[in-house]
Amino acid sequence: MMKIAARDRLIFALDVPSAEEADRLLDRLQGHISFVKVGLELYAAAGPAMIQRIVERGMRVFLDLKFLDIEETVRRATGRVATMGVDFLTIHANRKALTAAVQGREGSSLKLLAVTVLTNFDSNDLREMGIQRTVQDLVTARAVLASEVGCDGVVASGEEAAAIRQKIGPRFTIVTPGVRPAGKGVDDHARATTPTQTIASGADYLVIGRPIRDAADPPATVAAILAEMQAAFDARQ
């Protein structure tokens, strides 16, 4: 079995309000990270040009726009993303939206990730939405749906990764946000896990933002996180 390199599996969430701030952070982290998540805030501020700049730096891009719309819109929007050099794109786990996204990325290398249940949701939030299932039941059901329609993986918390892995198997990609190094606050995540917990549960990629972004020394913080991740991947293999 090929050794997993933690540096390839850490996705830095570049959640900043401007292209200028993004460039400053990326300058500091150049050579320390290889994969960047661009979400709604930065995409609204800087758009496709920001994606191009990140790709030109030699970094991979996870575009976290969580598409959910009528099929034609999702299909066409996914087709546009597929031309941008992006590695991962998120779609909410709705059958029609997922199917349209699979159609829209046809012929490209774009990987589609279904968003199962946001990591700031708990069972009370689901009940308010009229959903009576447990978080884990809903996450695993949506993961099965994503696999059935041809998605490459899911976004799910570390608390559900093991159940997804058991249900679907080893080839399905699990990307986990809401990861916090031990001793750090969980911010607004209701289902946060540490890097060690997340990897032990079966996750493939870890998304970490604020602990790196807000650190006094972001490169040193990345190095510490990567050391913990590497030990966890080595222990899992």
C-alpha positions in Angstrom: 0.0 0.0 0.0 1.3 3.4 -1.0 2.1 5.7 2.0 -0.3 8.6 2.3 1.4 12.0 2.5 -0.4 14.3 4.9 0.6 17.4 2.9 -1.6 16.1 0.0 -4.6 15.6 2.3 -4.7 18.9 4.2 -7.1 21.5 2.6 -6.6 25.0 3.9 -10.0 26.9 4.0 -9.1 30.3 2.5 -12.0 32.1 4.2 -11.0 35.7 3.7 -13.0 38.7 2.4 -10.7 39.9 -0.5 -8.3 38.8 -3.1 -5.6 40.9 -1.5 -5.9 39.2 1.8 -6.0 35.8 0.1 -2.8 36.6 -1.8 -1.0 37.7 1.4 -1.9 34.4 3.2 -1.0 32.3 0.2 2.4 34.1 0.0 3.1 33.1 3.6 1.9 29.5 3.1 3.5 28.9 -0.4 5.5 25.7 -0.1 3.7 24.7 3.1 0.3 23.8 1.7 -0.8 22.3 -1.6 -4.6 22.3 -1.5 -6.9 25.3 -0.9 -10.6 25.6 -0.3 -12.4 28.6 -1.8 -15.9 29.2 -0.4 -18.7 31.6 -0.9 -17.1 34.7 0.8 -13.9 34.7 -1.3 -15.6 33.6 -4.5 -18.1 36.5 -4.1 -15.3 38.9 -3.7 -12.8 37.7 -6.3 -14.6 35.2 -8.5 -13.0 32.9 -11.1 -9.9 35.1 -11.3 -9.0 34.0 -7.8 -9.2 30.4 -8.8 -6.9 31.0 -11.7 -4.4 32.7 -9.5 -4.4 29.8 -7.1 -4.0 27.2 -9.9 -1.1 29.3 -11.3 0.6 29.0 -7.9 0.6 25.2 -8.5 -2.0 24.6 -5.8 -5.1 22.4 -6.1 -8.5 24.0 -5.5 -11.6 22.8 -3.7 -14.5 25.0 -4.8 -17.0 24.9 -2.0 -20.1 26.6 -3.5 -22.7 23.9 -2.5 -24.8 24.1 -5.6 -28.5 23.5 -5.2 -30.9 24.7 -7.9 -33.0 23.4 -10.8 -31.2 20.8 -12.9 -30.4 23.0 -15.9 -28.8 25.6 -13.7 -26.7 23.0 -11.8 -25.7 21.2 -15.0 -24.5 24.4 -16.8 -22.8 25.8 -13.7 -20.9 22.6 -13.1 -19.8 22.6 -16.7 -18.3 26.0 -16.3 -16.5 25.0 -13.1 -15.1 21.9 -15.0 -13.2 24.3 -17.3 -11.5 26.2 -14.4 -8.9 23.7 -13.3 -10.7 22.9 -10.0 -10.3 19.5 -8.3 -13.3 19.3 -6.1 -16.8 20.9 -6.3 -19.6 20.6 -3.7 -23.2 20.0 -4.4 -26.0 19.7 -1.8 -27.1 16.0 -1.5 -30.3 16.3 -3.5 -30.9 13.6 -6.1 -31.8 16.0 -9.0 -29.0 18.4 -8.2 -26.4 15.6 -7.9 -27.5 13.9 -11.1 -27.4 17.2 -13.0 -23.9 17.9 -11.7 -22.6 14.5 -12.8 -24.0 15.2 -16.2 -22.4 18.7 -16.2 -18.9 17.5 -15.4 -18.9 14.8 -18.1 -15.6 14.5 -19.9 -13.7 16.4 -17.3 -11.5 15.4 -14.3 -13.6 17.4 -11.8 -14.5 15.5 -8.7 -18.0 16.0 -7.2 -18.6 15.9 -3.4 -22.1 15.8 -2.0 -22.7 17.9 1.1 -24.4 15.6 3.6 -25.3 17.6 6.7 -23.5 20.8 7.6 -21.1 20.5 10.5 -22.8 23.2 12.5 -26.1 21.2 12.5 -27.2 18.9 15.2 -30.3 16.8 15.8 -32.3 19.8 17.0 -31.6 21.6 13.8 -32.8 18.6 11.8 -36.0 18.5 13.9 -36.7 22.1 13.1 -36.4 21.3 9.4 -39.0 18.5 9.9 -36.4 15.7 9.6 -36.9 13.0 12.3 -33.8 10.9 11.5 -30.6 11.1 13.5 -27.7 13.0 12.0 -25.7 9.8 11.3 -28.7 8.1 9.6 -29.3 11.1 7.4 -25.6 11.5 6.5 -25.1 7.9 5.6 -28.3 7.9 3.5 -27.2 10.9 1.6 -23.7 9.4 1.1 -25.4 6.2 -0.4 -27.4 8.5 -2.7 -24.3 10.3 -3.8 -22.5 7.1 -4.5 -25.5 5.7 -6.5 -25.8 8.7 -8.8 -22.0 8.8 -9.6 -20.5 11.3 -7.2 -16.9 10.8 -6.1 -17.4 11.4 -2.4 -19.0 13.4 0.3 -18.4 16.2 2.8 -19.2 14.9 6.3 -18.0 15.4 9.8 -15.5 13.1 11.5 -18.3 11.7 13.6 -19.9 10.1 10.6 -16.9 9.1 8.6 -16.6 5.6 10.0 -20.3 4.8 9.3 -19.9 6.1 5.7 -16.8 4.0 5.2 -18.5 0.9 6.5 -21.6 1.5 4.3 -19.9 2.3 1.0 -16.3 1.1 1.2 -12.8 2.3 0.7 -12.9 4.0 -2.7 -15.4 6.7 -1.8 -13.8 10.0 -0.9 -14.6 11.5 2.5 -13.7 15.2 3.0 -14.1 16.4 6.6 -14.5 20.1 7.6 -14.8 21.3 11.2 -11.5 19.8 12.1 -9.8 21.4 15.1 -6.4 20.6 16.6 -6.6 19.4 20.2 -7.0 22.3 22.6 -8.4 24.7 20.0 -12.0 26.0 20.2 -14.7 24.4 17.9 -16.0 27.8 16.7 -19.5 27.3 15.2 -19.1 23.6 14.5 -21.5 21.4 16.4 -19.6 18.2 15.4 -15.9 19.1 15.4 -13.2 16.4 15.6 -9.4 16.5 16.0 -7.1 15.5 13.1 -6.2 12.3 14.8 -9.9 11.4 15.4 -10.9 12.4 11.9 -8.3 10.3 10.2 -8.8 7.3 12.5 -12.5 7.3 11.6 -11.7 7.0 7.9 -11.6 10.5 6.4 -9.4 11.1 3.4 -9.0 14.9 3.4 -9.2 17.4 6.3 -10.4 21.0 5.8 -8.9 23.4 8.4 -9.3 27.1 8.2 -9.4 29.4 11.2 -6.8 27.7 13.3 -4.3 28.4 10.4 -5.7 31.7 9.2 -5.8 33.3 12.6 -2.5 31.8 13.9 0.4 34.1 14.8 2.6 31.9 12.7 0.5 30.1 10.0 3.4 28.0 8.6 4.3 26.7 12.0 0.7 25.9 12.7 0.5 24.0 9.4 3.7 22.1 10.3 2.2 21.0 13.6 -1.1 19.9 12.0 0.7 18.0 9.3 2.8 16.1 11.9 -0.3 15.1 13.7 -2.0 14.1 10.5 1.0 12.1 9.2 1.2 10.1 12.5 -2.5 9.3 12.2 -2.3 8.2 8.6 0.7 6.1 9.4 -1.1 4.5 12.3 -4.2 3.7 10.0 -2.2 2.0 7.3 
